[in-house]
Amino acid sequence: MLPFARVTILGLGLIGSSIARGIRQHMPSVRVTGYDADPSVRATAVAIDLCDDVADSAGTSVIDADLVILCVPVGAMGAAAADIAADLPADAIVSDVGSSKGSVIEAVRAALPDATFIPAHPVAGTENSGPTAGFASLFHHRWCIITPPEGSDSLAVERVSEFWRRLGATVDTMEPGHHDRVLAVTSHLPHLIAYTIVGTASDLEEVTQSEVIKYSAGGFRDFTRIAASDPTMWRDIFLSNREAVLDMLQRFTEDLTALQRAIRWGKGDELFELFSRTRAIRRSIIDQGQDDARPDFGRSHE
């Protein structure tokens, strides 16, 4: 039995459009209604037949929904929830896809105090955005972390979990605060570092007469892919998860200082030990199926 029959997706960017496509592929009998605050995105969604129906307002989109997924930047979650408050069915479950949880739970609860809210975070994405960027297999063999607040209804948690399993994800459950600390180091800090390195390269462009871009090696190239991610989304993530991000950034700064000292004093053994340890982490990521073991990250050279 399907966990939901009528799903509404608020926000039709990469994640929202991928959910819509995934439902169509894996749960074709489920009716999908979409809404986006941007009229041009709604028009594109209609043109590409993304959903069964694209509503003209947030309230209209949720009238008969039994699952509503907020696929908007984390800084907009509260406003999106408020937009549907008057029309949300009493028995509907509300979820989200945000990369930080503490601030999202607080904002959605303030707007929808009586709603059943089961937060979720599919750990998947690309540097692309918009309704045409989504694809049905985005969540295949990727983690989706369910972060139910204390006291959440266990049946509602299981229904949301089963929904993500049907989309091909592997589901785990995590306390919201713990989730925010884990993601701060595995996702948020790497993005912050990528934005910084690419920004530094941009500042050096004039000095190096464009050689930074012309001769960008694999490492810098991969940083630019991360740094091409949606700026609105990442601005909101850093601000909403600021405490965990600042904590991890401080730890990183201390480790970077130690690495700087090892290089300055020629401590090759320390460098070798660090590089060996980090290489083992890379291997474990591949072993768990979270990346491609083929040379050059599986890129085609045809």
Contacts in CASP RR format, 6 or more apart in sequence:
PFRMAT RR
TARGET T0000
AUTHOR 0000-0000-0000
METHOD contacts of the structure
MODEL  1
MLPFARVTILGLGLIGSSIARGIRQHMPSVRVTGYDADPSVRATAVAIDL
CDDVADSAGTSVIDADLVILCVPVGAMGAAAADIAADLPADAIVSDVGSS
KGSVIEAVRAALPDATFIPAHPVAGTENSGPTAGFASLFHHRWCIITPPE
GSDSLAVERVSEFWRRLGATVDTMEPGHHDRVLAVTSHLPHLIAYTIVGT
ASDLEEVTQSEVIKYSAGGFRDFTRIAASDPTMWRDIFLSNREAVLDMLQ
RFTEDLTALQRAIRWGKGDELFELFSRTRAIRRSIIDQGQDDARPDFGRS
HE
2 27 0 8 1.000
2 29 0 8 1.000
2 30 0 8 1.000
2 166 0 8 1.000
3 67 0 8 1.000
3 159 0 8 1.000
3 160 0 8 1.000
3 162 0 8 1.000
3 163 0 8 1.000
3 166 0 8 1.000
4 30 0 8 1.000
4 66 0 8 1.000
4 67 0 8 1.000
4 93 0 8 1.000
4 159 0 8 1.000
4 163 0 8 1.000
5 29 0 8 1.000
5 30 0 8 1.000
5 31 0 8 1.000
5 66 0 8 1.000
6 30 0 8 1.000
6 31 0 8 1.000
6 33 0 8 1.000
6 64 0 8 1.000
6 65 0 8 1.000
6 66 0 8 1.000
6 67 0 8 1.000
7 19 0 8 1.000
7 23 0 8 1.000
7 30 0 8 1.000
7 31 0 8 1.000
7 32 0 8 1.000
7 33 0 8 1.000
7 65 0 8 1.000
7 66 0 8 1.000
7 67 0 8 1.000
7 68 0 8 1.000
7 69 0 8 1.000
8 32 0 8 1.000
8 33 0 8 1.000
8 34 0 8 1.000
8 35 0 8 1.000
8 61 0 8 1.000
8 62 0 8 1.000
8 65 0 8 1.000
8 67 0 8 1.000
8 68 0 8 1.000
8 69 0 8 1.000
9 16 0 8 1.000
9 19 0 8 1.000
9 20 0 8 1.000
9 32 0 8 1.000
9 33 0 8 1.000
9 34 0 8 1.000
9 35 0 8 1.000
9 51 0 8 1.000
9 69 0 8 1.000
9 71 0 8 1.000
10 34 0 8 1.000
10 35 0 8 1.000
10 36 0 8 1.000
10 58 0 8 1.000
10 61 0 8 1.000
10 62 0 8 1.000
10 68 0 8 1.000
10 69 0 8 1.000
10 70 0 8 1.000
10 71 0 8 1.000
10 72 0 8 1.000
10 80 0 8 1.000
10 84 0 8 1.000
11 34 0 8 1.000
11 35 0 8 1.000
11 36 0 8 1.000
11 37 0 8 1.000
11 41 0 8 1.000
11 70 0 8 1.000
11 71 0 8 1.000
11 72 0 8 1.000
11 80 0 8 1.000
12 20 0 8 1.000
12 34 0 8 1.000
12 35 0 8 1.000
12 36 0 8 1.000
12 41 0 8 1.000
12 42 0 8 1.000
12 44 0 8 1.000
12 45 0 8 1.000
12 50 0 8 1.000
12 51 0 8 1.000
12 54 0 8 1.000
12 71 0 8 1.000
12 130 0 8 1.000
12 131 0 8 1.000
13 36 0 8 1.000
13 41 0 8 1.000
13 71 0 8 1.000
13 129 0 8 1.000
13 130 0 8 1.000
13 131 0 8 1.000
13 133 0 8 1.000
13 134 0 8 1.000
14 125 0 8 1.000
14 126 0 8 1.000
14 128 0 8 1.000
14 129 0 8 1.000
14 130 0 8 1.000
14 133 0 8 1.000
14 134 0 8 1.000
14 138 0 8 1.000
14 230 0 8 1.000
15 71 0 8 1.000
15 97 0 8 1.000
15 122 0 8 1.000
15 124 0 8 1.000
15 125 0 8 1.000
15 134 0 8 1.000
15 138 0 8 1.000
16 69 0 8 1.000
16 71 0 8 1.000
16 97 0 8 1.000
16 134 0 8 1.000
17 45 0 8 1.000
17 50 0 8 1.000
17 130 0 8 1.000
17 131 0 8 1.000
17 132 0 8 1.000
17 133 0 8 1.000
17 134 0 8 1.000
18 124 0 8 1.000
18 134 0 8 1.000
18 135 0 8 1.000
18 136 0 8 1.000
18 138 0 8 1.000
18 139 0 8 1.000
19 69 0 8 1.000
19 71 0 8 1.000
19 97 0 8 1.000
19 167 0 8 1.000
20 32 0 8 1.000
20 34 0 8 1.000
20 50 0 8 1.000
20 51 0 8 1.000
21 50 0 8 1.000
21 134 0 8 1.000
21 135 0 8 1.000
21 136 0 8 1.000
22 136 0 8 1.000
22 137 0 8 1.000
22 139 0 8 1.000
22 167 0 8 1.000
23 30 0 8 1.000
23 32 0 8 1.000
23 167 0 8 1.000
24 32 0 8 1.000
24 136 0 8 1.000
25 136 0 8 1.000
26 136 0 8 1.000
26 166 0 8 1.000
26 167 0 8 1.000
26 168 0 8 1.000
27 166 0 8 1.000
31 52 0 8 1.000
31 53 0 8 1.000
32 51 0 8 1.000
32 52 0 8 1.000
32 53 0 8 1.000
33 51 0 8 1.000
33 52 0 8 1.000
33 53 0 8 1.000
33 54 0 8 1.000
33 55 0 8 1.000
33 61 0 8 1.000
33 62 0 8 1.000
33 65 0 8 1.000
34 45 0 8 1.000
34 50 0 8 1.000
34 51 0 8 1.000
34 53 0 8 1.000
34 54 0 8 1.000
34 55 0 8 1.000
34 61 0 8 1.000
35 42 0 8 1.000
35 54 0 8 1.000
35 55 0 8 1.000
35 57 0 8 1.000
35 58 0 8 1.000
35 59 0 8 1.000
35 60 0 8 1.000
35 61 0 8 1.000
36 42 0 8 1.000
36 45 0 8 1.000
36 131 0 8 1.000
37 58 0 8 1.000
37 72 0 8 1.000
41 130 0 8 1.000
41 131 0 8 1.000
42 54 0 8 1.000
42 56 0 8 1.000
44 50 0 8 1.000
44 130 0 8 1.000
44 131 0 8 1.000
44 132 0 8 1.000
45 51 0 8 1.000
45 54 0 8 1.000
45 131 0 8 1.000
46 54 0 8 1.000
48 131 0 8 1.000
48 132 0 8 1.000
50 131 0 8 1.000
55 61 0 8 1.000
57 83 0 8 1.000
58 80 0 8 1.000
58 83 0 8 1.000
58 84 0 8 1.000
59 83 0 8 1.000
59 84 0 8 1.000
59 86 0 8 1.000
59 87 0 8 1.000
59 88 0 8 1.000
60 87 0 8 1.000
61 84 0 8 1.000
62 68 0 8 1.000
62 84 0 8 1.000
62 87 0 8 1.000
62 88 0 8 1.000
62 89 0 8 1.000
62 92 0 8 1.000
63 87 0 8 1.000
63 89 0 8 1.000
64 89 0 8 1.000
65 88 0 8 1.000
65 89 0 8 1.000
65 92 0 8 1.000
66 89 0 8 1.000
66 91 0 8 1.000
66 92 0 8 1.000
66 93 0 8 1.000
67 92 0 8 1.000
67 93 0 8 1.000
67 94 0 8 1.000
67 95 0 8 1.000
67 159 0 8 1.000
67 160 0 8 1.000
67 163 0 8 1.000
68 84 0 8 1.000
68 88 0 8 1.000
68 92 0 8 1.000
68 93 0 8 1.000
68 94 0 8 1.000
68 95 0 8 1.000
69 94 0 8 1.000
69 95 0 8 1.000
69 96 0 8 1.000
69 97 0 8 1.000
70 77 0 8 1.000
70 80 0 8 1.000
70 81 0 8 1.000
70 94 0 8 1.000
70 95 0 8 1.000
70 96 0 8 1.000
70 97 0 8 1.000
70 98 0 8 1.000
70 108 0 8 1.000
71 96 0 8 1.000
71 97 0 8 1.000
72 80 0 8 1.000
73 230 0 8 1.000
73 232 0 8 1.000
73 233 0 8 1.000
73 235 0 8 1.000
73 236 0 8 1.000
73 237 0 8 1.000
74 98 0 8 1.000
74 99 0 8 1.000
74 100 0 8 1.000
74 103 0 8 1.000
74 104 0 8 1.000
74 233 0 8 1.000
74 236 0 8 1.000
74 237 0 8 1.000
74 240 0 8 1.000
75 103 0 8 1.000
75 107 0 8 1.000
75 236 0 8 1.000
75 239 0 8 1.000
75 240 0 8 1.000
76 236 0 8 1.000
77 96 0 8 1.000
77 98 0 8 1.000
77 104 0 8 1.000
77 107 0 8 1.000
77 108 0 8 1.000
78 104 0 8 1.000
78 107 0 8 1.000
78 108 0 8 1.000
78 110 0 8 1.000
78 111 0 8 1.000
79 111 0 8 1.000
81 94 0 8 1.000
81 107 0 8 1.000
81 108 0 8 1.000
81 111 0 8 1.000
81 112 0 8 1.000
81 115 0 8 1.000
82 111 0 8 1.000
84 112 0 8 1.000
85 111 0 8 1.000
85 112 0 8 1.000
88 94 0 8 1.000
88 112 0 8 1.000
88 115 0 8 1.000
90 114 0 8 1.000
92 115 0 8 1.000
92 116 0 8 1.000
93 116 0 8 1.000
93 117 0 8 1.000
93 118 0 8 1.000
93 156 0 8 1.000
93 159 0 8 1.000
93 160 0 8 1.000
94 108 0 8 1.000
94 112 0 8 1.000
94 115 0 8 1.000
94 116 0 8 1.000
94 117 0 8 1.000
94 118 0 8 1.000
95 117 0 8 1.000
95 118 0 8 1.000
95 119 0 8 1.000
95 120 0 8 1.000
95 160 0 8 1.000
96 104 0 8 1.000
96 108 0 8 1.000
96 119 0 8 1.000
96 120 0 8 1.000
97 120 0 8 1.000
97 121 0 8 1.000
97 122 0 8 1.000
98 104 0 8 1.000
98 119 0 8 1.000
98 120 0 8 1.000
98 121 0 8 1.000
99 121 0 8 1.000
99 183 0 8 1.000
99 187 0 8 1.000
99 188 0 8 1.000
99 233 0 8 1.000
99 237 0 8 1.000
99 241 0 8 1.000
100 180 0 8 1.000
100 183 0 8 1.000
100 188 0 8 1.000
100 237 0 8 1.000
100 240 0 8 1.000
100 241 0 8 1.000
100 244 0 8 1.000
101 119 0 8 1.000
101 121 0 8 1.000
101 147 0 8 1.000
101 176 0 8 1.000
101 177 0 8 1.000
101 179 0 8 1.000
101 180 0 8 1.000
102 176 0 8 1.000
102 177 0 8 1.000
102 180 0 8 1.000
102 240 0 8 1.000
102 241 0 8 1.000
103 240 0 8 1.000
103 241 0 8 1.000
104 119 0 8 1.000
104 240 0 8 1.000
105 117 0 8 1.000
105 119 0 8 1.000
105 147 0 8 1.000
105 149 0 8 1.000
105 176 0 8 1.000
108 115 0 8 1.000
108 117 0 8 1.000
108 119 0 8 1.000
109 117 0 8 1.000
109 149 0 8 1.000
116 152 0 8 1.000
116 153 0 8 1.000
116 156 0 8 1.000
117 149 0 8 1.000
118 146 0 8 1.000
118 148 0 8 1.000
118 152 0 8 1.000
118 156 0 8 1.000
118 157 0 8 1.000
118 160 0 8 1.000
119 146 0 8 1.000
119 147 0 8 1.000
119 148 0 8 1.000
119 149 0 8 1.000
119 176 0 8 1.000
120 144 0 8 1.000
120 145 0 8 1.000
120 146 0 8 1.000
120 147 0 8 1.000
120 160 0 8 1.000
120 164 0 8 1.000
121 144 0 8 1.000
121 145 0 8 1.000
121 147 0 8 1.000
121 179 0 8 1.000
121 183 0 8 1.000
122 138 0 8 1.000
122 139 0 8 1.000
122 142 0 8 1.000
122 143 0 8 1.000
122 144 0 8 1.000
122 164 0 8 1.000
122 169 0 8 1.000
123 142 0 8 1.000
123 143 0 8 1.000
123 144 0 8 1.000
123 145 0 8 1.000
123 183 0 8 1.000
123 187 0 8 1.000
124 138 0 8 1.000
124 139 0 8 1.000
124 142 0 8 1.000
124 143 0 8 1.000
124 169 0 8 1.000
125 138 0 8 1.000
126 133 0 8 1.000
126 138 0 8 1.000
127 225 0 8 1.000
127 226 0 8 1.000
127 228 0 8 1.000
127 229 0 8 1.000
128 134 0 8 1.000
129 230 0 8 1.000
129 233 0 8 1.000
139 164 0 8 1.000
139 167 0 8 1.000
139 168 0 8 1.000
139 169 0 8 1.000
140 168 0 8 1.000
140 169 0 8 1.000
141 168 0 8 1.000
141 169 0 8 1.000
141 170 0 8 1.000
141 289 0 8 1.000
142 168 0 8 1.000
142 169 0 8 1.000
142 170 0 8 1.000
142 290 0 8 1.000
143 169 0 8 1.000
143 170 0 8 1.000
143 171 0 8 1.000
143 172 0 8 1.000
144 161 0 8 1.000
144 164 0 8 1.000
144 167 0 8 1.000
144 169 0 8 1.000
144 170 0 8 1.000
144 171 0 8 1.000
144 172 0 8 1.000
145 171 0 8 1.000
145 172 0 8 1.000
145 173 0 8 1.000
145 174 0 8 1.000
145 179 0 8 1.000
146 157 0 8 1.000
146 160 0 8 1.000
146 161 0 8 1.000
146 164 0 8 1.000
146 171 0 8 1.000
146 172 0 8 1.000
146 173 0 8 1.000
146 174 0 8 1.000
147 173 0 8 1.000
147 174 0 8 1.000
147 175 0 8 1.000
147 176 0 8 1.000
147 177 0 8 1.000
147 179 0 8 1.000
148 156 0 8 1.000
148 157 0 8 1.000
148 173 0 8 1.000
149 176 0 8 1.000
157 173 0 8 1.000
161 171 0 8 1.000
161 173 0 8 1.000
164 171 0 8 1.000
165 171 0 8 1.000
174 182 0 8 1.000
177 244 0 8 1.000
180 241 0 8 1.000
180 244 0 8 1.000
181 244 0 8 1.000
181 247 0 8 1.000
181 248 0 8 1.000
183 241 0 8 1.000
183 244 0 8 1.000
184 241 0 8 1.000
184 244 0 8 1.000
184 245 0 8 1.000
184 247 0 8 1.000
184 248 0 8 1.000
185 248 0 8 1.000
188 237 0 8 1.000
188 238 0 8 1.000
188 241 0 8 1.000
188 244 0 8 1.000
188 245 0 8 1.000
188 248 0 8 1.000
189 245 0 8 1.000
189 248 0 8 1.000
189 249 0 8 1.000
189 252 0 8 1.000
190 226 0 8 1.000
191 226 0 8 1.000
191 227 0 8 1.000
191 229 0 8 1.000
191 234 0 8 1.000
191 237 0 8 1.000
192 238 0 8 1.000
192 245 0 8 1.000
192 249 0 8 1.000
193 223 0 8 1.000
193 252 0 8 1.000
194 223 0 8 1.000
194 224 0 8 1.000
194 226 0 8 1.000
194 227 0 8 1.000
195 227 0 8 1.000
195 234 0 8 1.000
197 220 0 8 1.000
197 223 0 8 1.000
197 227 0 8 1.000
198 220 0 8 1.000
198 223 0 8 1.000
198 224 0 8 1.000
198 227 0 8 1.000
199 227 0 8 1.000
201 212 0 8 1.000
201 213 0 8 1.000
201 220 0 8 1.000
204 212 0 8 1.000
205 212 0 8 1.000
205 213 0 8 1.000
212 220 0 8 1.000
216 224 0 8 1.000
222 297 0 8 1.000
238 245 0 8 1.000
259 271 0 8 1.000
259 274 0 8 1.000
261 267 0 8 1.000
262 268 0 8 1.000
262 270 0 8 1.000
262 271 0 8 1.000
262 274 0 8 1.000
263 271 0 8 1.000
285 291 0 8 1.000
286 292 0 8 1.000
286 293 0 8 1.000
291 297 0 8 1.000
292 298 0 8 1.000
END
